[in-house]
Amino acid sequence: MDEYLVDVLIDGDRETLKSFGNSIYAIIDSMITLESVEDVFFVTRTKDSQTWDVENIDLVRLRTMRNDIDPNALAESLHKITEVKH
Protein backbone atom coordinates (compact mmCIF):
# COMPACT_ATOMS: atom_id res chain seq x y z
CA MET A 1 0.00 0.00 0.00
CA ASP A 2 1.38 3.39 -0.98
CA GLU A 3 0.98 6.88 0.43
CA TYR A 4 -0.52 9.56 -1.82
CA LEU A 5 -0.95 13.32 -1.42
CA VAL A 6 -4.16 14.58 -3.00
CA ASP A 7 -4.66 18.25 -3.91
CA VAL A 8 -8.40 18.89 -3.46
CA LEU A 9 -11.02 21.59 -3.01
CA ILE A 10 -12.98 21.46 0.28
CA ASP A 11 -15.40 24.20 1.32
CA GLY A 12 -13.97 26.44 -1.39
CA ASP A 13 -10.39 26.08 -0.11
CA ARG A 14 -7.55 24.13 -1.68
CA GLU A 15 -6.25 21.49 0.72
CA THR A 16 -3.80 18.59 0.60
CA LEU A 17 -5.10 15.27 1.91
CA LYS A 18 -3.00 12.22 2.68
CA SER A 19 -4.46 8.92 1.52
CA PHE A 20 -3.28 5.33 1.26
CA GLY A 21 -4.06 2.85 -1.50
CA ASN A 22 -2.78 0.29 -3.95
CA SER A 23 -3.42 2.39 -7.06
CA ILE A 24 -4.44 5.79 -8.39
CA TYR A 25 -7.89 4.27 -8.98
CA ALA A 26 -8.28 3.44 -5.28
CA ILE A 27 -7.29 6.97 -4.34
CA ILE A 28 -9.79 8.53 -6.75
CA ASP A 29 -12.46 6.16 -5.44
CA SER A 30 -11.76 7.29 -1.87
CA MET A 31 -12.10 10.94 -2.97
CA ILE A 32 -15.43 10.09 -4.62
CA THR A 33 -16.72 8.75 -1.32
CA LEU A 34 -15.74 11.92 0.58
CA GLU A 35 -18.72 14.20 -0.01
CA SER A 36 -16.77 17.18 1.38
CA VAL A 37 -14.34 16.95 -1.56
CA GLU A 38 -15.65 19.34 -4.22
CA ASP A 39 -12.85 18.85 -6.75
CA VAL A 40 -9.60 16.96 -7.21
CA PHE A 41 -6.63 18.58 -8.99
CA PHE A 42 -3.49 16.46 -8.58
CA VAL A 43 -2.53 13.17 -6.98
CA THR A 44 1.10 12.44 -6.06
CA ARG A 45 2.46 9.06 -4.97
CA THR A 46 5.08 9.94 -2.35
CA LYS A 47 7.44 6.98 -2.86
CA ASP A 48 8.45 8.07 -6.37
CA SER A 49 6.79 11.49 -6.81
CA GLN A 50 4.64 10.16 -9.69
CA THR A 51 1.95 12.80 -10.26
CA TRP A 52 -1.41 12.53 -12.00
CA ASP A 53 -3.29 15.61 -13.23
CA VAL A 54 -6.94 14.73 -12.63
CA GLU A 55 -8.32 18.26 -12.73
CA ASN A 56 -10.87 17.42 -15.43
CA ILE A 57 -12.42 14.58 -13.46
CA ASP A 58 -16.21 14.84 -13.10
CA LEU A 59 -16.84 13.97 -9.46
CA VAL A 60 -20.60 14.46 -9.74
CA ARG A 61 -20.85 11.93 -12.57
CA LEU A 62 -18.52 9.47 -10.84
CA ARG A 63 -20.48 9.75 -7.58
CA THR A 64 -23.71 9.07 -9.46
CA MET A 65 -22.17 6.04 -11.16
CA ARG A 66 -20.77 4.74 -7.87
CA ASN A 67 -24.15 5.13 -6.15
CA ASP A 68 -25.71 3.00 -8.91
CA ILE A 69 -23.56 0.01 -7.90
CA ASP A 70 -25.53 -2.49 -5.83
CA PRO A 71 -23.28 -3.08 -2.79
CA ASN A 72 -24.61 -6.63 -2.35
CA ALA A 73 -23.83 -7.55 -5.97
CA LEU A 74 -20.37 -6.01 -5.61
CA ALA A 75 -19.68 -7.97 -2.42
CA GLU A 76 -20.83 -11.20 -4.04
CA SER A 77 -18.59 -10.58 -7.05
CA LEU A 78 -15.57 -9.81 -4.88
CA HIS A 79 -16.07 -12.97 -2.81
CA LYS A 80 -15.64 -14.99 -6.02
CA ILE A 81 -12.15 -13.59 -6.59
CA THR A 82 -9.41 -15.96 -5.50
CA GLU A 83 -5.82 -15.14 -4.75
CA VAL A 84 -3.32 -16.07 -7.46
CA LYS A 85 0.01 -17.26 -6.09
CA HIS A 86 3.14 -16.88 -8.21
C-alpha distances in whole Angstrom, upper triangle without the diagonal:
4,7,10,13,15,19,21,24,25,29,30,28,25,22,19,16,13,10,6,5,5,8,11,13,10,11,15,15,14,17,19,19,20,23,24,22,25,24,21,22,19,15,14,11,11,11,13,15,15,17,17,21,21,24,26,23,26,24,27,27,23,24,27,26,23,25,27,25,26,24,26,26,22,21,24,23,19,21,22,19,19,17,18,18,19
4,7,10,13,16,18,22,23,27,28,26,23,20,16,14,11,8,6,5,6,8,10,12,11,10,14,15,14,16,18,19,19,23,23,21,24,22,19,19,16,12,10,7,8,7,10,11,11,13,15,18,18,21,24,22,24,23,26,26,23,24,27,26,23,26,28,26,28,26,28,28,24,24,27,25,22,24,26,22,23,20,21,21,22
4,7,10,13,16,19,20,24,25,22,19,16,13,10,7,6,5,7,9,10,10,13,11,10,13,15,13,14,17,18,17,21,21,18,21,20,16,17,14,10,9,6,6,7,10,10,11,12,14,17,17,20,22,21,23,22,25,26,23,23,27,26,23,26,29,27,29,26,29,29,26,26,29,27,24,26,28,25,26,24,25,25,25
4,6,10,12,16,17,21,22,19,16,13,10,8,6,5,6,8,10,9,9,12,10,8,11,13,11,12,15,16,16,19,18,16,18,16,13,13,10,7,5,4,6,8,10,9,9,9,11,13,14,16,19,17,20,19,22,23,20,21,24,24,22,24,27,26,28,26,29,29,26,26,29,28,25,27,29,26,27,25,26,27,27
4,7,10,13,15,18,18,16,13,10,6,6,5,6,9,11,13,13,11,14,13,9,11,14,12,11,15,16,15,18,17,14,16,14,11,11,8,6,5,7,7,11,12,10,10,9,11,12,13,14,18,17,19,18,21,23,20,21,25,24,23,25,28,27,30,28,31,31,28,28,32,30,28,30,32,30,31,29,30,31,31
4,6,10,12,15,15,13,10,8,5,5,6,7,10,12,14,13,10,12,12,8,9,12,11,9,12,14,12,15,14,11,13,10,7,8,6,5,6,9,10,14,15,12,12,10,10,10,10,11,14,13,16,14,18,19,17,18,21,22,20,22,25,25,28,26,29,30,26,27,31,29,27,30,32,30,31,30,31,32,33
4,7,10,13,13,10,7,6,5,7,9,11,14,16,18,16,13,15,15,12,11,14,13,10,14,16,14,15,13,10,11,9,6,5,5,6,8,12,13,17,17,14,14,11,10,10,10,10,13,13,15,14,17,19,18,18,22,23,21,24,26,27,29,28,32,32,29,30,34,32,30,33,35,33,35,33,35,36,36
4,6,10,10,8,6,5,6,7,11,12,15,17,19,18,15,16,16,12,11,14,12,9,11,13,11,12,10,7,7,6,4,6,7,9,12,15,16,20,20,17,17,14,13,12,10,9,12,12,13,11,14,17,16,16,19,20,19,21,24,25,27,27,30,31,28,29,33,31,30,33,35,33,35,34,36,37,38
4,7,6,5,5,6,9,10,14,15,19,20,23,21,18,19,18,15,14,16,14,11,12,14,11,11,8,6,5,5,6,8,11,13,15,19,20,24,24,21,21,17,16,14,13,11,13,13,13,12,14,17,16,16,19,21,20,21,24,25,28,28,31,32,29,31,34,33,32,35,37,35,38,37,39,41,41
4,5,5,6,7,10,10,14,15,19,21,24,23,20,20,19,16,15,16,14,11,13,13,10,9,6,5,6,7,9,12,14,15,18,20,22,25,26,23,23,20,19,18,16,14,16,15,15,13,14,18,17,16,19,21,20,21,24,25,28,27,31,32,29,30,34,33,32,35,37,36,38,38,40,41,42
4,6,8,10,13,14,17,19,22,24,28,26,24,24,23,20,18,19,18,14,15,16,12,11,7,8,7,10,13,15,17,19,22,24,25,29,30,27,27,24,23,21,19,17,19,18,17,15,16,19,19,18,20,23,22,22,26,27,29,29,32,34,31,33,36,36,35,37,40,39,41,41,43,45,46
4,7,9,13,15,18,20,24,26,29,27,24,24,24,21,19,21,19,16,17,18,15,13,10,9,8,9,12,13,16,18,21,24,25,29,29,26,26,23,22,19,18,15,17,17,17,15,16,20,20,19,21,24,24,24,27,29,31,31,35,36,33,35,38,38,36,39,42,40,43,43,44,46,47
4,6,10,12,16,18,22,24,27,26,23,24,23,20,19,21,19,16,17,18,15,15,11,10,9,10,12,12,15,17,19,22,22,26,27,24,24,21,20,18,17,15,18,18,18,17,18,22,21,21,24,26,25,26,29,30,33,32,36,37,34,35,39,38,37,40,42,40,42,42,43,45,46
4,7,10,13,16,20,22,24,23,20,21,21,17,17,19,17,14,16,18,15,15,12,10,10,9,9,9,11,13,15,18,19,23,23,20,20,17,17,15,14,13,16,16,17,16,18,21,20,20,23,25,24,26,29,30,32,31,35,36,33,34,38,37,35,38,40,38,40,39,41,42,43
4,6,10,13,16,19,22,21,18,20,19,15,15,18,15,13,16,17,13,14,11,10,11,10,10,10,11,12,13,16,16,20,21,18,19,16,16,15,15,14,17,17,18,17,19,22,21,20,24,25,24,25,29,29,31,30,34,35,32,33,36,35,33,36,38,36,38,37,39,40,40
4,7,10,13,16,19,18,16,18,17,13,14,16,14,12,15,16,14,16,13,11,13,12,10,10,9,9,10,13,13,17,18,15,16,14,14,14,14,14,18,17,19,17,20,23,21,21,24,25,23,25,29,28,31,29,33,34,30,31,35,34,31,34,36,34,36,34,36,37,37
4,6,10,13,16,16,14,16,14,11,12,14,11,10,13,14,11,14,12,10,13,12,10,11,11,9,10,12,12,16,17,15,16,14,15,15,15,15,18,17,19,16,19,22,19,19,23,23,21,23,26,26,28,26,30,31,27,28,31,31,28,31,33,31,32,31,33,34,35
4,7,10,14,14,13,15,13,10,12,14,11,11,15,15,13,16,15,13,16,15,13,14,12,10,10,10,10,13,15,14,15,14,15,16,16,17,20,19,21,18,22,23,21,20,24,24,22,24,27,26,28,26,29,30,27,27,30,29,26,29,31,29,30,28,30,31,32
4,7,10,11,10,12,10,7,10,11,8,9,13,13,12,15,15,13,16,15,13,14,13,10,10,9,10,13,15,14,14,14,14,16,15,17,20,18,20,17,20,22,19,18,22,22,19,21,24,23,25,23,26,27,23,23,27,26,23,25,27,25,26,25,27,28,29
4,7,9,10,11,8,7,11,11,9,11,14,14,14,18,18,16,19,18,16,17,15,11,11,9,10,12,14,14,14,15,15,18,17,20,22,20,22,19,22,23,20,20,23,23,20,22,25,23,25,22,25,25,22,21,25,24,20,23,25,22,23,21,23,24,25
4,6,7,9,6,6,10,10,9,11,14,14,15,19,19,17,20,19,16,18,15,12,12,10,12,12,14,15,14,15,15,17,17,20,21,19,21,19,22,22,18,19,22,21,18,21,23,21,23,20,23,23,19,19,22,21,17,20,22,19,20,18,20,21,22
4,7,8,6,8,11,11,12,14,16,17,18,22,23,20,23,21,18,19,17,13,13,10,13,12,14,15,14,15,15,18,17,21,22,20,22,20,23,23,19,20,23,21,19,22,24,21,23,21,23,23,19,19,21,19,16,19,20,17,18,16,17,18,19
4,5,5,7,9,10,11,13,14,16,17,21,22,19,21,19,16,17,14,11,11,9,12,13,13,14,11,12,11,15,14,18,19,16,19,18,21,21,17,19,21,20,18,21,22,20,23,21,24,23,19,20,22,20,17,20,21,18,19,18,18,20,20
4,5,5,6,9,10,11,12,14,16,19,19,16,18,16,12,13,11,8,9,8,12,13,13,13,10,10,8,11,10,14,15,13,16,15,18,18,15,17,20,18,16,20,21,20,23,22,24,24,20,21,24,22,19,23,24,21,22,21,22,24,24
4,5,5,6,9,10,10,13,15,17,19,16,18,16,13,14,13,11,12,12,16,17,17,17,14,13,11,13,11,14,15,12,14,13,16,15,12,14,17,15,13,17,18,16,19,18,21,20,17,18,21,18,17,20,21,19,21,20,21,23,24
4,6,5,6,9,10,11,13,16,17,15,18,16,14,16,14,11,13,12,15,16,17,17,15,15,13,15,14,17,17,14,16,14,17,17,13,14,17,15,13,16,18,16,18,17,19,19,15,16,19,17,15,18,20,18,19,19,20,22,23
4,5,5,6,9,10,11,14,15,13,15,13,11,13,11,8,10,10,13,15,16,15,13,12,11,13,11,14,16,13,15,13,16,17,13,14,17,16,14,17,19,18,21,19,22,22,18,20,23,21,19,22,24,21,23,22,24,25,26
4,5,5,6,9,10,13,14,11,13,11,8,11,10,9,12,12,16,18,18,17,15,13,11,12,9,12,12,9,11,9,13,13,10,11,14,13,12,15,17,16,19,18,22,21,18,20,23,21,19,23,24,22,25,24,25,28,29
4,5,5,6,9,12,14,12,14,13,11,14,14,12,15,15,18,20,21,20,18,17,14,15,12,15,15,12,12,10,12,12,9,9,12,11,9,12,14,13,16,14,18,18,15,16,19,18,16,20,21,20,22,22,24,27,28
4,5,5,7,10,12,10,13,13,11,14,14,12,14,15,17,19,21,20,18,17,15,16,14,16,17,14,14,11,14,15,11,11,14,14,11,13,16,15,17,16,19,20,16,17,21,20,18,21,23,21,24,23,25,28,29
4,5,5,8,9,7,9,9,8,11,12,11,14,15,17,20,21,19,18,16,14,14,12,13,14,11,12,9,11,13,10,10,13,14,12,14,17,17,19,18,22,22,19,20,24,23,21,24,26,25,27,27,29,31,32
4,6,7,9,8,9,9,9,13,14,13,17,18,21,23,24,22,21,18,16,16,13,14,14,10,10,6,8,10,7,6,10,10,8,10,13,13,16,15,19,20,17,19,22,21,20,23,25,24,27,27,29,31,33
4,6,9,9,11,12,12,16,17,16,19,20,22,24,26,24,23,21,19,19,16,17,18,14,13,10,11,12,10,7,11,12,9,10,13,13,15,14,17,18,16,17,21,20,19,22,24,23,26,26,29,31,33
4,5,6,9,10,11,15,16,15,18,19,21,24,25,24,23,21,19,19,16,17,18,15,14,10,12,14,12,10,13,15,12,13,16,17,19,17,21,22,20,20,24,24,22,25,28,27,29,29,32,34,36
4,5,7,10,12,16,18,18,21,22,24,27,29,27,26,23,21,20,17,17,18,15,13,10,10,13,12,9,12,14,12,12,16,17,19,18,22,23,21,22,26,26,25,27,30,29,32,32,35,37,39
4,6,9,11,15,17,17,20,22,23,27,28,26,25,22,21,20,17,16,18,16,15,11,12,15,15,12,15,18,16,16,20,21,23,22,25,27,24,26,29,29,28,30,33,32,35,35,37,39,41
4,6,7,11,13,14,17,19,21,24,25,22,22,19,17,16,14,13,14,12,12,9,11,14,13,11,15,17,15,16,19,20,23,22,26,27,24,25,29,28,27,30,32,31,34,33,35,37,39
4,7,10,13,15,18,21,23,26,27,24,23,20,18,16,13,11,12,11,10,8,9,12,12,11,14,16,16,17,20,21,24,24,28,28,26,28,31,30,29,32,34,33,36,36,38,40,41
4,7,10,12,15,18,20,24,24,21,20,16,14,12,9,8,9,8,8,7,9,12,12,12,15,16,16,18,21,22,25,25,28,29,26,28,31,30,29,32,34,32,35,35,36,38,39
4,6,8,12,15,17,20,20,17,16,13,10,9,6,6,8,7,9,8,12,13,12,13,16,17,17,19,21,22,25,25,28,28,25,27,30,29,28,31,33,31,33,32,34,36,36
4,7,10,14,16,19,19,15,14,10,9,6,5,4,8,8,11,11,15,16,15,16,20,20,20,22,25,25,28,28,32,31,28,30,33,32,30,34,35,33,35,34,35,37,37
4,7,10,12,16,15,12,10,7,6,5,6,7,10,10,14,14,17,18,17,18,22,22,21,24,26,26,29,28,32,32,28,30,33,31,29,33,34,31,33,32,33,34,34
4,7,9,12,12,9,8,6,5,7,7,10,13,12,15,15,18,19,17,18,22,21,20,23,25,25,28,27,30,30,26,28,31,29,27,30,31,28,30,29,29,31,31
4,6,9,9,6,6,4,6,9,11,13,16,16,19,18,22,23,20,22,25,25,23,26,29,28,31,29,32,32,28,29,32,30,28,31,32,29,30,28,29,30,29
4,6,6,5,5,7,9,12,13,16,19,18,21,20,24,25,22,23,27,26,24,27,29,28,30,29,31,31,27,28,31,29,26,29,30,27,28,26,26,26,26
4,6,5,7,9,12,15,17,19,22,21,24,23,27,28,25,26,30,29,27,30,32,31,33,31,34,34,30,31,33,32,29,31,33,29,30,27,28,28,28
4,6,8,11,14,17,19,22,25,24,27,26,30,30,27,28,32,31,29,32,34,32,34,32,35,35,31,31,34,32,29,31,32,29,29,26,26,26,25
4,5,9,12,16,18,21,23,23,26,26,30,30,27,29,32,31,29,33,35,33,36,34,36,36,32,33,35,33,30,33,33,30,30,27,27,27,26
4,6,10,13,15,18,21,21,24,24,28,28,26,27,31,30,28,32,34,32,35,34,37,36,32,33,36,34,31,34,35,31,32,30,29,30,29
4,7,10,13,16,18,18,22,22,26,26,23,25,28,27,26,29,31,30,33,32,35,34,30,31,34,31,29,32,33,29,30,28,27,28,27
4,7,9,12,15,15,18,19,23,23,21,23,26,25,24,28,29,29,32,31,34,33,30,31,34,31,29,32,33,30,31,30,29,30,30
4,6,9,11,11,15,16,19,19,17,20,23,22,21,25,26,26,29,28,32,31,27,29,32,29,27,31,32,29,30,29,29,30,30
4,6,8,9,13,14,18,18,17,19,22,21,21,24,26,26,30,29,33,32,29,31,33,31,29,33,34,31,33,32,32,34,34
4,6,6,9,10,14,14,13,15,18,18,18,21,22,23,26,26,30,29,26,28,31,28,27,31,32,29,32,31,31,33,33
4,6,9,10,13,14,14,16,18,19,19,22,23,24,28,28,32,31,28,30,33,31,30,34,35,33,35,34,35,37,37
4,6,9,12,12,12,15,16,17,18,20,22,23,27,27,31,30,27,30,32,30,30,33,34,32,35,35,35,38,38
4,6,9,9,8,11,13,13,14,17,18,19,23,23,27,26,23,26,29,27,26,30,31,29,32,32,33,35,35
4,6,5,6,9,10,11,12,14,16,17,21,22,25,25,23,25,28,26,26,30,31,29,32,33,34,37,37
4,5,5,6,8,10,10,12,14,16,19,19,23,23,21,23,26,25,24,28,29,28,31,31,33,36,37
4,6,5,6,9,10,11,13,15,18,19,23,23,21,24,26,25,25,29,30,29,33,33,35,38,39
4,5,5,6,9,10,11,13,17,18,22,21,19,22,25,23,24,27,28,28,31,32,33,36,38
4,5,5,6,9,10,11,15,16,19,18,16,19,22,20,20,24,25,24,28,28,30,33,34
4,5,5,6,9,10,13,14,18,18,16,18,21,20,20,24,25,25,28,29,31,34,36
4,5,5,6,9,12,14,17,17,16,19,21,20,21,24,26,26,29,30,32,36,37
4,5,5,7,11,12,16,15,13,17,19,17,18,22,23,23,26,28,29,33,34
4,5,5,9,10,13,13,11,14,16,15,16,19,20,20,24,25,27,30,32
4,5,8,9,12,13,12,14,17,17,17,20,22,22,26,27,30,33,35
4,6,9,12,11,11,14,16,15,17,20,21,22,25,27,29,33,35
4,6,9,8,7,10,12,12,13,16,17,18,21,24,26,29,32
4,5,5,6,9,10,11,12,14,16,17,21,23,26,30,32
4,6,5,6,9,10,10,12,15,16,19,21,24,27,30
4,5,5,6,9,10,11,13,15,18,21,24,27,30
4,5,5,6,9,10,11,13,17,20,22,26,29
4,5,5,6,9,10,11,15,17,20,23,26
4,5,5,6,9,10,13,16,19,22,25
4,6,5,7,9,12,16,18,22,25
4,5,5,7,11,14,16,20,23
4,5,5,9,11,14,17,20
4,5,8,11,14,17,20
4,6,10,12,16,19
4,7,9,13,16
4,6,10,13
4,6,10
4,7
4
